[in-house]
Amino acid sequence: MKLGEPTYRMSTIQEHHQQTRILVQAAATVCEDKKGQDTRILELDPIDAGLSDFFLVTSATNDRQAIAIADEIEHKLKKDFGAYPNSVEGRRQGEWILLDYVDFVVHVFLVDRRAFYDIERLRKSARPLTPAEFDAELKAALAEKTLAARKKASAKAKPASAKAAPAPKARKAAKKSIPTRKATAGAKSAGKPVVKKAKAKKAVGRRSGK
């Protein structure tokens, strides 16, 4: 398969989207571990795909907690996946911290700021998911990918086994061409009487000559 072919491009897009989901899930796990409230993942409508694929939204009770959540997300994604935010905004105030990873954006709000901006309402076309629901979908997608890879591998293995199948027939043919012990023994025993008869004729001739 060559670069630029439709199937190749499709698989590349799917793999990239799946990798984005893994990063989002990792960031959502940090929100849960740091006691973020009402954490939601918004899967944006394809119309908004130019903006981003996902919004991760969570709430903090105070600015120190908001900063701690944002810092831990940035540290986790950098350490485990080598992913860096394209930009970070609002860290100083801690009222609304935005981490822009291009394919997804993390929003860490103070509770009252989140209610005021109501970002979920602004994105009515988005599909809201809890971290648990998002994780279940991600695991199902990974399991499906693994199953497809196994089927592909088994399909490649079948032609090889089919080529090796004629070997037993070749062995049978070889066995037929090799004379058996019984056949050789029969040939020897068949030849002996002929030799004896020839010798007997010679002996008779000598006697008659005498």
N, C-alpha and C positions, 0 to 999 in steps of 0.2 A: 504494500500500500504506500502510495507516494504522498508527500506533504502537499496539502491543497485539495486533495480529493474529498468529496462530501462526507464519506464515512469517517475518514480520519479527523476532519474538522468537528464532526458531531461527537466523536469519542473524546476529543480534546476538551470541548466545551463541557461535556458531562463530568469529566474528571476534575476540571477546574471548579465547577459548581459544587461537586462533592467535597473538594478540599476546603472551599469556603464554608460549607456546612460544618465541617469538623472544627474549624477555627471559631465559628459562632458558638458551637456547643461548648467548647473549652472556655470561652468568655462567660457564657451563661452559668457554667459550673462555679466559676469564681464569684459571680454575683450571689449564688446560693450559699457558698461557703462563707462569704463576708456578710451574710444576713441582709442582703438586699431585699427589698419588699416588692411584691407584685411584679416579679420579673416576667417580661413578655418578649417573644420574638415575633416580629412582624415580617412575614414573607411578602415582599412588595409585588404589586401587579406588574406584569411585563411592560406596561406603558411607562412605569417608573424605573425600568431596568437601567436606563441611562444614568439615573441618579445613584442607585445602589440595588443590591439584591435583597438585603435584610437590614432591619433595624432591630437592635437589641436595647430594650428599655428596662431600667430598674430604678428603684427609689431608695434614698437614704434618709435617715432621720436627722442628720446634721452634716455640716460641711466636712468635718474630719472623716466621717465614714464614707462620704462620697469620694473624697480624694483617695482614701485607702482602697476603695473598690477599683477606681480608675487606674491607680498605680499597679495594683496586683494583676489586673487584666493585661496591662502593657507588659509587665514583667513576664507573666506566664506565656503569652504568645511569642514574645521575643526569645525566651529560653527554650521552649519546647518545639517551636515551629519556625523560628527565624523570621517571624512576621513583625514588621514595624508599622506603626500608624503613619499615614500620609500627613496628618496634621492632628494637633491636640488643642482644644479650645476650652476656656472656662476653668482651668485647673486652679488658678489663684483664688477665685471667689468660692468655688465649690458648690455653687447653686445649680449649675447645669454644666456638666463636663461632657464634652463630645470627643470621642476617639474615632477618627475617620480612617478606616482601612480600605477605602475605595469600594470593594465588593460588599462590605457591610459597615454599618456605623453603630457605635455604642453610645447610648445616651444614659448618663447617670444623673438623675434629678434629685433635688430635695423634694419631699412629699408635696409641699405647697406649690413649688415651681412646676412640678409635673401636672398638677391639677389645673394650674393656670394656663399652661401652653397646650395641654390636652393633645399631645402628638398623635395618640391613637385615633382620635376623632378626625384629625386632619388627613389621616391615611385610611379612609373608610374602605378603599378597595383592597387594602392589605389583608392577608390571612393571619390572624393572631394565634400564636401557639405558646403553650407553657414549655419550659425547659424539658419536662418529662415527655410531652407529646413530640417535641422536636427530636429528642434523643431516640425515641421509638422509631420514628420515620428514618432517621439516619442509620440505625442498626439494620432496619429492613432493607434499605438501599445497599448497604455494604454486603449483606447476606446474598442479595440478588446478584450483585457483581461477582462474588466468589463462586456462586453456582454457575453463572454463565462462563466463567473462566475454566471451571472444571469440565463442563460440557465441551468446550472448544478443544481442550487438551485431549479428551477421550476421542473426539472426532478425528483428530490428527493421528492418534495412535492406531485407529482401525485400518487404514490403508497399509501400514507397515506389517500388521499381523496377517492381512490378506495376501500380501506378496510372499510371506513365509510359508503359507499353507501348502503349496505344491511339493514341498520337501519330502513328505512321506511317500508320495507317488513315485518320486525319483528313486527312493530307496527300494521300493517294491520292484521297479524295473531292473535295478542293479542286482537285486537278489535273483531275479529270473535268469539273468545272463550268466550268473556264476553257477557252474555245475555242482550238483549235490554229491555227497559222498556215495549215496546209493547208486547214482548214475555212473560215477567213475568206477565203482566196484563192479557194476554190471558189465561195463565195457571191458574191464579186465578179464572177468570170468567168461565173457563171450569170446574173447580172443584166444584163450588157452586151448580149447578143443581144436581149433583150426591149426594151431602149431603142432599139436600132437598127431593129427591126421597126416600132416605133411611129412612128419618124421617117420610115420608108419609106412607111407608109400615108398620112401627112400629105402627103408629097411627091406621091403619086399623085393624091390628092384635089385638090390645087392645079392640077395639070396638066389634070385632067378638067374643072375649073371654067373654065379658060381656053378 
